[in-house]
Structures are given as structure tokens and as C-alpha cells.
Amino acid sequence: MKKVMTNKRKENLQGTLFAAPPLIAFALFGLIPLLVSLVLSFCLVEYNYEGGVELTFLGLDNYIEILTNDTRFLKSIGNTFIYSFITVFLQIVLALILSICLNTKIRFKKAFRTILFIPYVCSMVAIAIMWKWVFDYNYGILNDILKSMNIAPINWLRESSTSMLVIIVMTVWSGLGFNMILYSAALGSINRTYYEAAEIDGANKLQQFWHITLPQLKPISFYLIIMGFIGSLQSFANFQIMTPDGGPDDSTLTMGFRVFQVAMGDDANVPGWGMGYASAMGWIVGLIVMVFVVIYFYFNNRKEKN
């Protein structure tokens, strides 16, 4: 009996040792910064003359100021949702079309899938720099093409009517491969007898797509939509590289980008150092993202119960 207990204690100790590194890393780089940001969100953070930091408790003043008077943050919420809706919609539709095309009997099907998936695994920084070069006003390849057609060049990244469009195009292009791969896998798992029965009943290709393919793809579509929204709401690197100042008239200023601006002290209108104000913004963004997470788990649990 003692030997069994000793072995069990050894197993528990070994399990604890194996689990400790990721738990310690999460506590140091996840949990503790999260709690610190929560505390700072209720404070005014300022430097003192001795080089230290002073905290003045403000209660909910930061949150009230952000939600009632900070027009730039409120505009960033609108920009973020416009960007998210258009990006997710285009990625879903185009990925579905491509996956259907690549699930037919065509040559070099695997090569096409690989080529379309490559942008997804590339660094967003590298992708943003590449697309910034494409759309550059002075030496961008797109404007060179327009000049060769005797069309006046367009300042894509410095005009409010085109700056967001450029980033949407880049984001759709870079994330299309992931959605396409998941749709391709889902299409391959649909039972072919459904289509055979539909053909016997006289259903054409469009009717088969509408009544068989789309309903069968509903779970993966819902997953891609929710995950796409969560990712889009947190977008930062592509905006910061393509339009470092938030674009003309704040046309590309998103929630994540606005938090970064305030935290780095780029806004003179924010009192103090800005870290407390930015922390409050960060928690508002986190709560918005949490809404979509809750929606996903709610509908996912309902599906499992049914």
C-alpha cells in the first residue's frame, strides 16, 4: 500500500513539474499584466520629478471619458467594425468559391492550394511592407501600371476614401488561404449520397449547393465568422505599418491602434502618461471581443446538446 502511495506521489510531482513552466509563463506574461492593466485603468498614471511613477485613483473617470468624450476612440470603434464586417464577409465568400473550384477535378489542385495558403503563414509585418510598396504613391507598382495607361496616379494610403480599402484588400488576401483549407476539408467530408439522391430527384447544381452544401457547411462557416471577427477586432500590425498615423482623417484608426497611440504617449490631449487611459481602452476592447467569444461558446454548446 505504501509503495502504491509513493508511486502516486511521484506521478503527481512529475505532473506538477511538467505543468509548472507554462503556468509560470502564463502568470508572468499573461495574468499579472492583465491584473496590473485593470488596476491602471482606474488611475491617472504620471511621472514624478524623481523618475518614478505616481498613481492617482480616478474610479470610473477614464471609462466615462472614453465612452462619452473621446471622439477618436468612438470613431475607431466604427472603423474597426466596418473593417471587420467587410473583411470577414469577403474572406468567407471568396474562400467558399475557391474551395468549391479546387474540389473539382482540375490539374495541379494541390499546388494551387499551397500557393493560396502561403500568405497565411507569412509574417503580417512582411506582408504589410510588401503591399505598402505596391500601393506607394511615388514608386508603387500599381501606380506605375496606371501611368502606363495614361491614368493619373492615386495616393492610395493618404486619401480617406481609399486607405481603408487598401488594408481590407491586403487582409483578405493574406487570410484567404486558411478559410479555403478549412472549407475544402469540410466539403470533402460531405456524404456524396446526398448529391446522388438530389440528382435522382432532379435537383440542379444550384439547388444542390443551396439545400445540401450550404447547410452542411454551417458549423464551419459559423466558426470562421466568429473567429474572423475576433481576429479583425484586434488587428494592429497591418494598420500600424500601412498607415502609421491612423490614416487621413483617422480613416484607418482602429481600436487596437488607438490603444497603442495613447499608451505610447502619441496623443497630447490624454492626461498624464496615458498608460492608465490606454488600459481602460484595452479593457473596453477586451469586453467587446468577449461578447463574440460568449456568442461562439453559447451556440457551440447548443449544437452539442442538440
Secondary structure by P-SEA (a helix, b strand, c coil): caaaaaaaaaaaaaaaaaaaaaaaaaaaccaaaaaaaaaaaacbbbbccccbbbbbbbcaaaaaaaaccaaaaaaaaaaaaaaaaaaaaaaaaaaaaaaaaaaccccaaaaaaaaaaccccccaaaaaaaaaaaacccccaaaaaaaaacccccccccccccaaaaaaaaaaaaaaaaaaaaaaaaaaaccaaaaaaaaaacccaaaaaaccccccaaaaaaaaaaaaaaaaaaccaaaaaaccccccccccccaaaaaaaaaacccccccccaaaaaaaaaaaaaaaaaaaaaaaaaaaaaaaac
